[in-house]
Amino acid sequence: MKSPLIVALDYADPSAALDLAALLDPSQCRVKIGKELFTVAGPLLVEQLQDKGFEVFLDLKFHDIPQTVAKACHAAAQLGVWMLNVHASGGQAMLEAARKAVDASPHRPLLIAVTVLTSLDAPALQQVGVFDPVSVQVERLAALSAAAGLDGLVCSAQEAAQMKLAHPELCLVTPGIRPPEHIADDQKRTMTPAAALAAGADYLVVGRPITAAADPAQALAAMLAACAA
């Protein structure tokens, strides 16, 4: 079984990302490239990481008119990425256009949706005209993503059990994963690897516990062990 761990390469410098990747075993994890790193390094870094054997989650959260998002998803699929994401709040037409774009690719990546950003609480949603509780909006957008034929969702580990029960066909990607000894840090909605997997998460995004460790390879091995704890 492939490792559920995805290491977040949250760097501003592609050389730092490549240096970290050189310390990791691609059979033990995948890697995630976000907006900052992709803006700096572009498709070349995706290719370099894939050449090292890593499967890449391109975390760019596309959100635009359907045609623009479809073209962006097509371009990402052409890079050979393993997974990419869009904002579910772009609406059903946008989600379906994105899904059709990846379906047409010879190398079809997983396509997942972001529902409600963890930075948004009830007052923030009200500012943009959403007066339902956050949990209701999350479920509404999750159902829309499922109806559009997407493969999964990004959600907090605390929402994983609810989402897996409501949409067992969707894979769940959960950030905020911490080993037990690091569970109390500045991340507020965290969970241990074993607890997140037990709750229904399929893939676990891990950043600083590995990238900031004195020995990233050892930290990765410890996280893998923690998945089975």
N, C-alpha and C positions, 0 to 999 in steps of 0.2 A: 504494500500500500504506500502511495506517495505521501510524503510528509505534508501535514496541514499548514505548516508554518510559511508565512510570507514576510520577508524582512524588508522593512520600509527604508529605502535609501534616501533619507531626508537630508540631503546635502545640497549646497549651492555650487559645489565644485565637482565636476565629473571625475577628476583624478582621485578624489577622496572616496567616491562611490566605487570606483574600480579597485582601489586599494583594499577596501573592505571586502569586496566580492572575492578578491584573491585569497582571502583568509577563510572563506566559507566553501562548503561542499554543496554543489548544486543538486546532489541527490538527497540532501537533507532539508532543502528549503527552496522557495521561489523568491523573487525580489519584486519590489514595487517602486515604480518611478512616478513621482508626482509632478505638479505644475512647475515648481521652481526649477527642479533639476532638468526636466524636459525642455523648458524654455532656454536654459543655458546650453545644454548638450545636444538636444534634438535627437533625431532618429539614429545617429551614429552610435550613441551610447546604448540604445536598445540592441543594435547589431553586435556591439562589443560584448555585452552581457550574454546574449544568446550564443555567441561564439565560445564563451566560457562554459556553456552548458546550462545556463539558467533559463527558466521560463519566466516571462515578464508580465506583470500586471501593470498596465498603463493607466494610471489613476488621474485622468484629466477631467472627468465629470462633465462631459459635453452637455450643453444646454443652449439650444438655439432653434431656429425654424427647422422643420423636418428635413428639408433638402440639405441644409448645411450640416446638420448632425449626421445624416446618412453618408455624406461625402467624407466627413471626418472619420466616421467609423470604418468606412471602406479603406481609407488611407491607413488607419491603425491596423486593420486586419492584414493589409499588404505587408506590414512590417513583420508579421509573424508573431505578434504578441499572443500570449496565452489567455489574457483576460483584459477587458476594458470596461469603462463604466460611463453612465449618463445620469442626468438628473430626472427622476420620475416626474417631477413637477413640470417638465416640458410638455406633458400631455400625451394622450393616446396616439395621436397621429405621429408625433415625434418618436415615441417609443417603437411604434411599428415600423417606421422608416429605418430606424437604427437596426432593428432586428433583421429586416429584409436585407440591409446592406451587409451584415456579417454572414447571413445565410448564403449570400451569393459569393462569398470568398472561398477560394480553394482551401485556405487554411482558416477554418472558422474558430475565432476566439470565443470564449465565454463572454456573454454580455450581461452585466449586472446593473442594478439601479440604486441610486442614493434616494432615500425617501426624505426625511427631515434631518438637516444637519444638526449635529450635537450641540452646536453653538446657538441654536434657536430654541427658546423657551416659549411659553404661552404668550407673554406680552410681545415678544418679537414677532410671532406669527400673526398676532392681532394687528400689528402695524402694516402687514401686507394683506390684510383682509381675511385671514383664517381665524375664525372664532371658536372652532372646535378644540378640544384638548389635543395635546401633541400626539397621544397614543391613537386617537381617532384619525388624525391626519396621516400618521405612519401607516396605519392599516389601509386607509383609502388608497394611498399611493402604492402600497405593496400589492393590493388587489389589481390595480391598474397595470402594474408591471407584469403580473402573472397573466392577465388577460391579453397583453400584447405579445406574449410568448418569450419574455426574457428568461434568462437562466438563473438569476439570483438577485440578492439584495445585499447592500451594505447595511448592517445594523449593529447596535451595541450588543454586547453579550447579554445584558439584562433583558433585551427584547427577543433574544434568539428562541427561547422556548415558545413564546407567543407566536412568532412568525413561523416556526417550524410546524406548529399545530395547525395554523390557518392555511399555510401554503407548503405542504411537505414536498412539493415538486421543485421548489426553489432552493438553490444552494445559498448558504449564508456566510458572508465574509464579515468578521468582527474585529474591529480595532480595539485598542485599550487593553491588550493582554499583558499581564505581568506575572512573573514567577512569584511564589508565595512570599519570599523575603523582600520583594519590591512592591507589594500590593498597595502600600501607603506612600504615594508620591503625589505630584501635582495633578495627575489625571484623576478625575473624580469618578468616572464610571468604568471601573476596571474589573477584571475577573482573572482567575488563574487559568492556565491552559486546560487542565483537566475539567474544571467546572464549566468552562465555555463549551467544550466539546460535549459534555454531558447535557448541556442545555440545548444542544442542537446545532451549534456552529460547525461549519464544514472547513473553513479556512480561517486562520488566526493571523492577524497582522501584528507584528512585533517590531518596535523601533529601538529605543534607547537601551532596553535591557540587553540587546545584542550589540548595537552599533556603538554604544558608549562603554562597553565592557573592556576591561584590560586585555582579556583574551576572548575575542568574539567567537572563535570556533568552539571554545569550551562552553561559552554562554549558550550557543546554539545547541550543543549537545545536551546541556542541562535543561533547556526548554523542551527539547524532544522527550527527554526522560520525564519531565513534568506533565507532558500530555498523557502519559500512561499512568500517572500517579493516582 
